[in-house]
Amino acid sequence: MSRYRADERRALHGFPEPQPASGGLTDAMRLLRAALAVRGVETLDGDVHEMHSGRWTLSVAQGVLVWCGPARFGWPGGTGAWTWHPLDDPEGAAQLLAKHLDADPLLRLRRAFPG
């Protein structure tokens, strides 16, 4: 399997260039990132994107995209069902996400060996 650079993948699939996460980043997303960092899940500014709908997404690990909507955080669970958590509890969402990442052996490997 050939490996593409991130900018080549975006162009290949028609995704927009990532925007810096400063300025319009919601407080909930900022608090979620801080709570994840305390639990050893580091994210970069480039992992945060504002969607056309006004919602924010955070790429936590390959295959795990957290949505931040007007009332809740959401991410795909291990069984394919979505996990939802109230927006006013980013600490609780970070705790659930960290457990999700640690429970999945593939995600543990991706976290241990990024890229």
N, CA, C and O atoms as CSV, one atom per row, in Angstrom:
chain,resi,resn,atom,element,x,y,z
A,1,MET,N,N,0.845,-1.175,0.000
A,1,MET,CA,C,0.000,0.000,0.000
A,1,MET,C,C,0.889,1.236,0.000
A,1,MET,O,O,1.803,1.350,0.816
A,2,SER,N,N,0.627,2.130,-0.887
A,2,SER,CA,C,1.445,3.341,-0.937
A,2,SER,C,C,0.980,4.316,0.144
A,2,SER,O,O,-0.189,4.336,0.530
A,3,ARG,N,N,1.913,5.108,0.609
A,3,ARG,CA,C,1.607,6.087,1.646
A,3,ARG,C,C,1.605,7.468,1.017
A,3,ARG,O,O,2.538,7.844,0.307
A,4,TYR,N,N,0.559,8.206,1.282
A,4,TYR,CA,C,0.463,9.572,0.781
A,4,TYR,C,C,0.765,10.533,1.914
A,4,TYR,O,O,0.491,10.235,3.076
A,5,ARG,N,N,1.320,11.668,1.584
A,5,ARG,CA,C,1.432,12.726,2.568
A,5,ARG,C,C,0.032,13.266,2.838
A,5,ARG,O,O,-0.875,13.115,2.020
A,6,ALA,N,N,-0.128,13.901,4.006
A,6,ALA,CA,C,-1.450,14.394,4.392
A,6,ALA,C,C,-2.031,15.346,3.358
A,6,ALA,O,O,-3.225,15.281,3.065
A,7,ASP,N,N,-1.200,16.240,2.793
A,7,ASP,CA,C,-1.735,17.205,1.829
A,7,ASP,C,C,-2.134,16.502,0.536
A,7,ASP,O,O,-3.075,16.938,-0.129
A,8,GLU,N,N,-1.444,15.427,0.162
A,8,GLU,CA,C,-1.830,14.674,-1.033
A,8,GLU,C,C,-3.153,13.945,-0.809
A,8,GLU,O,O,-3.989,13.875,-1.710
A,9,ARG,N,N,-3.340,13.399,0.401
A,9,ARG,CA,C,-4.598,12.704,0.706
A,9,ARG,C,C,-5.767,13.676,0.657
A,9,ARG,O,O,-6.827,13.363,0.115
A,10,ARG,N,N,-5.562,14.873,1.234
A,10,ARG,CA,C,-6.653,15.857,1.214
A,10,ARG,C,C,-7.023,16.209,-0.221
A,10,ARG,O,O,-8.203,16.264,-0.566
A,11,ALA,N,N,-6.021,16.446,-1.050
A,11,ALA,CA,C,-6.286,16.803,-2.446
A,11,ALA,C,C,-6.943,15.643,-3.183
A,11,ALA,O,O,-7.855,15.849,-3.984
A,12,LEU,N,N,-6.486,14.436,-2.917
A,12,LEU,CA,C,-7.023,13.255,-3.570
A,12,LEU,C,C,-8.510,13.073,-3.274
A,12,LEU,O,O,-9.287,12.698,-4.152
A,13,HIS,N,N,-8.896,13.344,-2.026
A,13,HIS,CA,C,-10.288,13.136,-1.615
A,13,HIS,C,C,-11.115,14.415,-1.610
A,13,HIS,O,O,-12.290,14.389,-1.244
A,14,GLY,N,N,-10.518,15.530,-2.011
A,14,GLY,CA,C,-11.266,16.777,-2.099
A,14,GLY,C,C,-11.549,17.449,-0.773
A,14,GLY,O,O,-12.472,18.259,-0.682
A,15,PHE,N,N,-10.768,17.131,0.273
A,15,PHE,CA,C,-10.986,17.753,1.570
A,15,PHE,C,C,-10.348,19.133,1.594
A,15,PHE,O,O,-9.325,19.350,0.943
A,16,PRO,N,N,-10.935,20.071,2.334
A,16,PRO,CA,C,-10.343,21.402,2.419
A,16,PRO,C,C,-9.064,21.377,3.255
A,16,PRO,O,O,-8.839,20.472,4.059
A,17,GLU,N,N,-8.249,22.380,3.044
A,17,GLU,CA,C,-7.036,22.509,3.848
A,17,GLU,C,C,-7.432,22.761,5.295
A,17,GLU,O,O,-8.408,23.467,5.549
A,18,PRO,N,N,-6.690,22.195,6.254
A,18,PRO,CA,C,-7.030,22.444,7.656
A,18,PRO,C,C,-6.830,23.910,8.015
A,18,PRO,O,O,-5.910,24.574,7.538
A,19,GLN,N,N,-7.705,24.379,8.856
A,19,GLN,CA,C,-7.616,25.760,9.317
A,19,GLN,C,C,-7.033,25.776,10.716
A,19,GLN,O,O,-7.254,24.841,11.486
A,20,PRO,N,N,-6.300,26.808,11.058
A,20,PRO,CA,C,-5.769,26.873,12.416
A,20,PRO,C,C,-6.899,26.908,13.430
A,20,PRO,O,O,-7.969,27.457,13.165
A,21,ALA,N,N,-6.658,26.328,14.570
A,21,ALA,CA,C,-7.710,26.170,15.574
A,21,ALA,C,C,-7.833,27.360,16.504
A,21,ALA,O,O,-8.486,27.258,17.542
A,22,SER,N,N,-7.242,28.451,16.172
A,22,SER,CA,C,-7.319,29.607,17.057
A,22,SER,C,C,-8.512,30.471,16.685
A,22,SER,O,O,-9.056,30.361,15.586
A,23,GLY,N,N,-8.904,31.317,17.594
A,23,GLY,CA,C,-9.961,32.279,17.322
A,23,GLY,C,C,-11.349,31.733,17.600
A,23,GLY,O,O,-11.919,32.021,18.653
A,24,GLY,N,N,-11.910,30.950,16.683
A,24,GLY,CA,C,-13.282,30.519,16.841
A,24,GLY,C,C,-13.478,29.213,17.576
A,24,GLY,O,O,-14.601,28.714,17.652
A,25,LEU,N,N,-12.418,28.646,18.118
A,25,LEU,CA,C,-12.527,27.359,18.801
A,25,LEU,C,C,-13.414,27.499,20.027
A,25,LEU,O,O,-13.217,28.391,20.852
A,26,THR,N,N,-14.380,26.617,20.136
A,26,THR,CA,C,-15.315,26.720,21.263
A,26,THR,C,C,-14.618,26.369,22.568
A,26,THR,O,O,-13.622,25.646,22.587
A,27,ASP,N,N,-15.154,26.889,23.641
A,27,ASP,CA,C,-14.606,26.586,24.970
A,27,ASP,C,C,-14.710,25.101,25.265
A,27,ASP,O,O,-13.799,24.529,25.863
A,28,ALA,N,N,-15.790,24.472,24.860
A,28,ALA,CA,C,-15.966,23.045,25.136
A,28,ALA,C,C,-14.882,22.213,24.464
A,28,ALA,O,O,-14.360,21.276,25.067
A,29,MET,N,N,-14.538,22.543,23.229
A,29,MET,CA,C,-13.497,21.796,22.523
A,29,MET,C,C,-12.139,22.034,23.176
A,29,MET,O,O,-11.339,21.109,23.315
A,30,ARG,N,N,-11.887,23.264,23.571
A,30,ARG,CA,C,-10.619,23.597,24.239
A,30,ARG,C,C,-10.513,22.822,25.561
A,30,ARG,O,O,-9.454,22.280,25.879
A,31,LEU,N,N,-11.602,22.770,26.324
A,31,LEU,CA,C,-11.603,22.044,27.593
A,31,LEU,C,C,-11.470,20.541,27.374
A,31,LEU,O,O,-10.811,19.856,28.156
A,32,LEU,N,N,-12.091,20.028,26.319
A,32,LEU,CA,C,-11.964,18.597,26.007
A,32,LEU,C,C,-10.519,18.244,25.681
A,32,LEU,O,O,-10.000,17.240,26.169
A,33,ARG,N,N,-9.872,19.056,24.865
A,33,ARG,CA,C,-8.473,18.807,24.518
A,33,ARG,C,C,-7.582,18.846,25.754
A,33,ARG,O,O,-6.676,18.024,25.889
A,34,ALA,N,N,-7.828,19.784,26.651
A,34,ALA,CA,C,-7.035,19.884,27.884
A,34,ALA,C,C,-7.265,18.651,28.761
A,34,ALA,O,O,-6.318,18.111,29.331
A,35,ALA,N,N,-8.508,18.210,28.868
A,35,ALA,CA,C,-8.821,17.031,29.684
A,35,ALA,C,C,-8.219,15.765,29.071
A,35,ALA,O,O,-7.770,14.882,29.801
A,36,LEU,N,N,-8.206,15.669,27.747
A,36,LEU,CA,C,-7.578,14.526,27.088
A,36,LEU,C,C,-6.071,14.530,27.317
A,36,LEU,O,O,-5.475,13.474,27.531
A,37,ALA,N,N,-5.450,15.708,27.273
A,37,ALA,CA,C,-4.001,15.813,27.480
A,37,ALA,C,C,-3.612,15.320,28.877
A,37,ALA,O,O,-2.581,14.668,29.042
A,38,VAL,N,N,-4.439,15.632,29.880
A,38,VAL,CA,C,-4.184,15.161,31.248
A,38,VAL,C,C,-4.186,13.630,31.286
A,38,VAL,O,O,-3.474,13.022,32.085
A,39,ARG,N,N,-4.990,13.014,30.419
A,39,ARG,CA,C,-5.096,11.552,30.372
A,39,ARG,C,C,-4.121,10.923,29.376
A,39,ARG,O,O,-4.208,9.729,29.088
A,40,GLY,N,N,-3.205,11.719,28.857
A,40,GLY,CA,C,-2.182,11.190,27.967
A,40,GLY,C,C,-2.558,11.126,26.509
A,40,GLY,O,O,-1.832,10.533,25.712
A,41,VAL,N,N,-3.684,11.728,26.135
A,41,VAL,CA,C,-4.113,11.753,24.741
A,41,VAL,C,C,-3.820,13.145,24.195
A,41,VAL,O,O,-4.589,14.082,24.405
A,42,GLU,N,N,-2.708,13.266,23.498
A,42,GLU,CA,C,-2.291,14.555,22.971
A,42,GLU,C,C,-2.952,14.825,21.627
A,42,GLU,O,O,-3.054,13.929,20.789
A,43,THR,N,N,-3.394,16.041,21.425
A,43,THR,CA,C,-3.953,16.463,20.140
A,43,THR,C,C,-3.242,17.735,19.707
A,43,THR,O,O,-2.703,18.471,20.534
A,44,LEU,N,N,-3.246,17.982,18.428
A,44,LEU,CA,C,-2.611,19.169,17.866
A,44,LEU,C,C,-3.674,20.143,17.375
A,44,LEU,O,O,-4.823,19.757,17.159
A,45,ASP,N,N,-3.295,21.392,17.201
A,45,ASP,CA,C,-4.236,22.375,16.653
A,45,ASP,C,C,-4.758,21.922,15.294
A,45,ASP,O,O,-5.918,22.167,14.962
A,46,GLY,N,N,-3.911,21.266,14.507
A,46,GLY,CA,C,-4.319,20.787,13.188
A,46,GLY,C,C,-5.313,19.644,13.221
A,46,GLY,O,O,-5.870,19.278,12.186
A,47,ASP,N,N,-5.548,19.064,14.413
A,47,ASP,CA,C,-6.535,17.991,14.556
A,47,ASP,C,C,-7.949,18.531,14.713
A,47,ASP,O,O,-8.911,17.762,14.719
A,48,VAL,N,N,-8.080,19.841,14.839
A,48,VAL,CA,C,-9.374,20.484,15.079
A,48,VAL,C,C,-9.824,21.189,13.806
A,48,VAL,O,O,-9.057,21.926,13.185
A,49,HIS,N,N,-11.073,20.956,13.425
A,49,HIS,CA,C,-11.606,21.576,12.206
A,49,HIS,C,C,-13.027,22.065,12.451
A,49,HIS,O,O,-13.822,21.414,13.129
A,50,GLU,N,N,-13.324,23.220,11.886
A,50,GLU,CA,C,-14.695,23.713,11.919
A,50,GLU,C,C,-15.384,23.255,10.633
A,50,GLU,O,O,-14.871,23.470,9.535
A,51,MET,N,N,-16.535,22.630,10.779
A,51,MET,CA,C,-17.285,22.145,9.630
A,51,MET,C,C,-18.164,23.273,9.086
A,51,MET,O,O,-18.397,24.271,9.768
A,52,HIS,N,N,-18.643,23.109,7.871
A,52,HIS,CA,C,-19.518,24.119,7.263
A,52,HIS,C,C,-20.793,24.320,8.075
A,52,HIS,O,O,-21.403,25.388,8.035
A,53,SER,N,N,-21.191,23.281,8.815
A,53,SER,CA,C,-22.404,23.369,9.623
A,53,SER,C,C,-22.204,24.197,10.887
A,53,SER,O,O,-23.164,24.480,11.603
A,54,GLY,N,N,-20.950,24.589,11.167
A,54,GLY,CA,C,-20.667,25.334,12.383
A,54,GLY,C,C,-20.232,24.442,13.526
A,54,GLY,O,O,-19.849,24.937,14.586
A,55,ARG,N,N,-20.286,23.138,13.328
A,55,ARG,CA,C,-19.821,22.210,14.354
A,55,ARG,C,C,-18.314,22.040,14.223
A,55,ARG,O,O,-17.714,22.350,13.194
A,56,TRP,N,N,-17.727,21.538,15.302
A,56,TRP,CA,C,-16.288,21.308,15.337
A,56,TRP,C,C,-16.017,19.813,15.372
A,56,TRP,O,O,-16.816,19.048,15.912
A,57,THR,N,N,-14.897,19.396,14.802
A,57,THR,CA,C,-14.459,18.004,14.912
A,57,THR,C,C,-13.038,17.981,15.453
A,57,THR,O,O,-12.254,18.906,15.240
A,58,LEU,N,N,-12.729,16.908,16.155
A,58,LEU,CA,C,-11.401,16.690,16.705
A,58,LEU,C,C,-10.983,15.275,16.357
A,58,LEU,O,O,-11.643,14.310,16.744
A,59,SER,N,N,-9.888,15.155,15.627
A,59,SER,CA,C,-9.341,13.841,15.307
A,59,SER,C,C,-8.476,13.401,16.473
A,59,SER,O,O,-7.389,13.937,16.686
A,60,VAL,N,N,-8.963,12.416,17.232
A,60,VAL,CA,C,-8.268,11.951,18.425
A,60,VAL,C,C,-7.254,10.872,18.063
A,60,VAL,O,O,-6.139,10.858,18.585
A,61,ALA,N,N,-7.641,9.979,17.178
A,61,ALA,CA,C,-6.782,8.901,16.695
A,61,ALA,C,C,-7.291,8.528,15.317
A,61,ALA,O,O,-8.405,8.894,14.942
A,62,GLN,N,N,-6.486,7.807,14.565
A,62,GLN,CA,C,-6.942,7.394,13.245
A,62,GLN,C,C,-8.207,6.556,13.417
A,62,GLN,O,O,-8.203,5.536,14.106
A,63,GLY,N,N,-9.278,7.000,12.786
A,63,GLY,CA,C,-10.549,6.299,12.886
A,63,GLY,C,C,-11.454,6.796,13.988
A,63,GLY,O,O,-12.591,6.336,14.094
A,64,VAL,N,N,-10.991,7.726,14.819
A,64,VAL,CA,C,-11.822,8.259,15.905
A,64,VAL,C,C,-11.929,9.770,15.734
A,64,VAL,O,O,-10.981,10.510,16.001
A,65,LEU,N,N,-13.091,10.209,15.287
A,65,LEU,CA,C,-13.358,11.623,15.075
A,65,LEU,C,C,-14.452,12.053,16.043
A,65,LEU,O,O,-15.561,11.519,16.009
A,66,VAL,N,N,-14.145,13.007,16.895
A,66,VAL,CA,C,-15.099,13.500,17.885
A,66,VAL,C,C,-15.824,14.701,17.296
A,66,VAL,O,O,-15.198,15.645,16.816
A,67,TRP,N,N,-17.144,14.654,17.339
A,67,TRP,CA,C,-17.971,15.771,16.878
A,67,TRP,C,C,-18.375,16.591,18.088
A,67,TRP,O,O,-18.726,16.047,19.135
A,68,CYS,N,N,-18.321,17.901,17.933
A,68,CYS,CA,C,-18.740,18.820,18.994
A,68,CYS,C,C,-19.896,19.630,18.439
A,68,CYS,O,O,-19.702,20.522,17.613
A,69,GLY,N,N,-21.093,19.318,18.896
A,69,GLY,CA,C,-22.282,19.999,18.406
A,69,GLY,C,C,-22.808,20.979,19.431
A,69,GLY,O,O,-22.136,21.259,20.424
A,70,PRO,N,N,-23.997,21.501,19.207
A,70,PRO,CA,C,-24.518,22.518,20.107
A,70,PRO,C,C,-24.811,22.006,21.513
A,70,PRO,O,O,-24.806,22.791,22.461
A,71,ALA,N,N,-25.066,20.709,21.671
A,71,ALA,CA,C,-25.450,20.213,22.990
A,71,ALA,C,C,-24.618,19.030,23.477
A,71,ALA,O,O,-24.698,18.666,24.650
A,72,ARG,N,N,-23.810,18.417,22.584
A,72,ARG,CA,C,-23.118,17.198,23.007
A,72,ARG,C,C,-21.892,16.899,22.152
A,72,ARG,O,O,-21.742,17.385,21.031
A,73,PHE,N,N,-21.028,16.079,22.733
A,73,PHE,CA,C,-19.911,15.480,22.017
A,73,PHE,C,C,-20.386,14.122,21.501
A,73,PHE,O,O,-21.238,13.485,22.120
A,74,GLY,N,N,-19.845,13.687,20.383
A,74,GLY,CA,C,-20.177,12.357,19.883
A,74,GLY,C,C,-19.000,11.756,19.148
A,74,GLY,O,O,-18.226,12.465,18.505
A,75,TRP,N,N,-18.869,10.435,19.248
A,75,TRP,CA,C,-17.813,9.714,18.531
A,75,TRP,C,C,-18.278,8.281,18.306
A,75,TRP,O,O,-19.108,7.771,19.058
A,76,PRO,N,N,-17.744,7.627,17.270
A,76,PRO,CA,C,-18.148,6.243,17.003
A,76,PRO,C,C,-17.541,5.304,18.038
A,76,PRO,O,O,-16.349,5.366,18.337
A,77,GLY,N,N,-18.382,4.443,18.573
A,77,GLY,CA,C,-17.913,3.472,19.551
A,77,GLY,C,C,-17.355,2.233,18.867
A,77,GLY,O,O,-17.359,2.137,17.640
A,78,GLY,N,N,-16.880,1.299,19.655
A,78,GLY,CA,C,-16.269,0.088,19.130
A,78,GLY,C,C,-17.225,-0.817,18.380
A,78,GLY,O,O,-16.801,-1.577,17.510
A,79,THR,N,N,-18.506,-0.750,18.701
A,79,THR,CA,C,-19.483,-1.627,18.057
A,79,THR,C,C,-20.143,-0.966,16.849
A,79,THR,O,O,-21.024,-1.555,16.222
A,80,GLY,N,N,-19.725,0.241,16.524
A,80,GLY,CA,C,-20.332,0.967,15.414
A,80,GLY,C,C,-21.405,1.930,15.871
A,80,GLY,O,O,-21.787,2.834,15.128
A,81,ALA,N,N,-21.898,1.745,17.096
A,81,ALA,CA,C,-22.884,2.677,17.649
A,81,ALA,C,C,-22.157,3.934,18.134
A,81,ALA,O,O,-20.999,3.872,18.547
A,82,TRP,N,N,-22.842,5.056,18.078
A,82,TRP,CA,C,-22.239,6.310,18.511
A,82,TRP,C,C,-22.359,6.471,20.014
A,82,TRP,O,O,-23.358,6.075,20.614
A,83,THR,N,N,-21.348,7.046,20.608
A,83,THR,CA,C,-21.365,7.419,22.014
A,83,THR,C,C,-21.600,8.919,22.071
A,83,THR,O,O,-20.939,9.690,21.376
A,84,TRP,N,N,-22.551,9.326,22.907
A,84,TRP,CA,C,-22.877,10.747,23.056
A,84,TRP,C,C,-22.631,11.152,24.495
A,84,TRP,O,O,-22.876,10.376,25.418
A,85,HIS,N,N,-22.144,12.374,24.685
A,85,HIS,CA,C,-21.884,12.879,26.029
A,85,HIS,C,C,-22.198,14.375,26.054
A,85,HIS,O,O,-21.910,15.086,25.091
A,86,PRO,N,N,-22.789,14.855,27.155
A,86,PRO,CA,C,-23.174,16.273,27.225
A,86,PRO,C,C,-21.990,17.211,27.037
A,86,PRO,O,O,-20.887,16.948,27.516
A,87,LEU,N,N,-22.234,18.286,26.348
A,87,LEU,CA,C,-21.206,19.273,26.034
A,87,LEU,C,C,-20.684,19.977,27.284
A,87,LEU,O,O,-19.540,20.429,27.315
A,88,ASP,N,N,-21.525,20.067,28.312
A,88,ASP,CA,C,-21.106,20.784,29.522
A,88,ASP,C,C,-20.243,19.927,30.456
A,88,ASP,O,O,-19.937,20.350,31.571
A,89,ASP,N,N,-19.846,18.722,30.011
A,89,ASP,CA,C,-18.993,17.844,30.813
A,89,ASP,C,C,-17.816,17.317,29.985
A,89,ASP,O,O,-17.748,16.119,29.706
A,90,PRO,N,N,-16.884,18.201,29.586
A,90,PRO,CA,C,-15.754,17.739,28.784
A,90,PRO,C,C,-14.838,16.777,29.537
A,90,PRO,O,O,-14.209,15.918,28.919
A,91,GLU,N,N,-14.752,16.908,30.866
A,91,GLU,CA,C,-13.941,15.976,31.666
A,91,GLU,C,C,-14.490,14.558,31.551
A,91,GLU,O,O,-13.735,13.602,31.376
A,92,GLY,N,N,-15.800,14.434,31.651
A,92,GLY,CA,C,-16.431,13.116,31.524
A,92,GLY,C,C,-16.266,12.545,30.131
A,92,GLY,O,O,-16.037,11.346,29.970
A,93,ALA,N,N,-16.379,13.398,29.118
A,93,ALA,CA,C,-16.185,12.941,27.738
A,93,ALA,C,C,-14.751,12.470,27.531
A,93,ALA,O,O,-14.520,11.458,26.870
A,94,ALA,N,N,-13.783,13.199,28.092
A,94,ALA,CA,C,-12.378,12.812,27.969
A,94,ALA,C,C,-12.119,11.477,28.649
A,94,ALA,O,O,-11.364,10.649,28.140
A,95,GLN,N,N,-12.739,11.275,29.787
A,95,GLN,CA,C,-12.576,10.008,30.500
A,95,GLN,C,C,-13.130,8.844,29.670
A,95,GLN,O,O,-12.489,7.798,29.565
A,96,LEU,N,N,-14.302,9.021,29.089
A,96,LEU,CA,C,-14.897,7.971,28.245
A,96,LEU,C,C,-14.055,7.720,26.995
A,96,LEU,O,O,-13.860,6.571,26.597
A,97,LEU,N,N,-13.558,8.789,26.376
A,97,LEU,CA,C,-12.722,8.637,25.186
A,97,LEU,C,C,-11.427,7.900,25.497
A,97,LEU,O,O,-11.013,7.025,24.736
A,98,ALA,N,N,-10.783,8.247,26.613
A,98,ALA,CA,C,-9.536,7.585,27.000
A,98,ALA,C,C,-9.777,6.096,27.247
A,98,ALA,O,O,-8.962,5.261,26.855
A,99,LYS,N,N,-10.898,5.760,27.899
A,99,LYS,CA,C,-11.242,4.342,28.113
A,99,LYS,C,C,-11.464,3.641,26.782
A,99,LYS,O,O,-11.030,2.505,26.588
A,100,HIS,N,N,-12.145,4.326,25.863
A,100,HIS,CA,C,-12.409,3.758,24.531
A,100,HIS,C,C,-11.096,3.476,23.801
A,100,HIS,O,O,-10.938,2.417,23.195
A,101,LEU,N,N,-10.158,4.416,23.858
A,101,LEU,CA,C,-8.876,4.248,23.187
A,101,LEU,C,C,-8.064,3.116,23.817
A,101,LEU,O,O,-7.404,2.357,23.107
A,102,ASP,N,N,-8.110,3.000,25.136
A,102,ASP,CA,C,-7.346,1.958,25.817
A,102,ASP,C,C,-7.974,0.575,25.660
A,102,ASP,O,O,-7.267,-0.430,25.722
A,103,ALA,N,N,-9.286,0.508,25.458
A,103,ALA,CA,C,-9.967,-0.785,25.358
A,103,ALA,C,C,-9.785,-1.447,23.995
A,103,ALA,O,O,-9.887,-2.669,23.883
A,104,ASP,N,N,-9.522,-0.667,22.976
A,104,ASP,CA,C,-9.398,-1.211,21.619
A,104,ASP,C,C,-7.928,-1.478,21.308
A,104,ASP,O,O,-7.132,-0.539,21.282
A,105,PRO,N,N,-7.544,-2.743,21.070
A,105,PRO,CA,C,-6.128,-3.044,20.829
A,105,PRO,C,C,-5.554,-2.327,19.610
A,105,PRO,O,O,-4.398,-1.907,19.632
A,106,LEU,N,N,-6.338,-2.182,18.559
A,106,LEU,CA,C,-5.854,-1.497,17.365
A,106,LEU,C,C,-5.606,-0.015,17.646
A,106,LEU,O,O,-4.604,0.548,17.205
A,107,LEU,N,N,-6.516,0.607,18.376
A,107,LEU,CA,C,-6.335,2.012,18.725
A,107,LEU,C,C,-5.153,2.205,19.672
A,107,LEU,O,O,-4.454,3.216,19.600
A,108,ARG,N,N,-4.928,1.223,20.571
A,108,ARG,CA,C,-3.744,1.298,21.448
A,108,ARG,C,C,-2.471,1.288,20.612
A,108,ARG,O,O,-1.542,2.050,20.881
A,109,LEU,N,N,-2.426,0.421,19.595
A,109,LEU,CA,C,-1.249,0.362,18.725
A,109,LEU,C,C,-1.084,1.658,17.934
A,109,LEU,O,O,0.027,2.169,17.800
A,110,ARG,N,N,-2.197,2.190,17.410
A,110,ARG,CA,C,-2.118,3.443,16.645
A,110,ARG,C,C,-1.627,4.580,17.524
A,110,ARG,O,O,-0.888,5.457,17.077
A,111,ARG,N,N,-2.055,4.550,18.799
A,111,ARG,CA,C,-1.636,5.590,19.728
A,111,ARG,C,C,-0.161,5.440,20.084
A,111,ARG,O,O,0.552,6.433,20.231
A,112,ALA,N,N,0.293,4.196,20.221
A,112,ALA,CA,C,1.688,3.939,20.574
A,112,ALA,C,C,2.638,4.224,19.411
A,112,ALA,O,O,3.780,4.638,19.614
A,113,PHE,N,N,2.145,3.993,18.177
A,113,PHE,CA,C,2.991,4.170,16.988
A,113,PHE,C,C,2.268,5.031,15.962
A,113,PHE,O,O,1.819,4.517,14.937
A,114,PRO,N,N,2.145,6.342,16.220
A,114,PRO,CA,C,1.418,7.216,15.274
A,114,PRO,C,C,2.156,7.314,13.936
A,114,PRO,O,O,3.372,7.145,13.842
A,115,GLY,N,N,1.357,7.594,12.917
A,115,GLY,CA,C,1.936,7.830,11.596
A,115,GLY,C,C,2.085,6.583,10.871
A,115,GLY,O,O,2.558,6.582,9.735
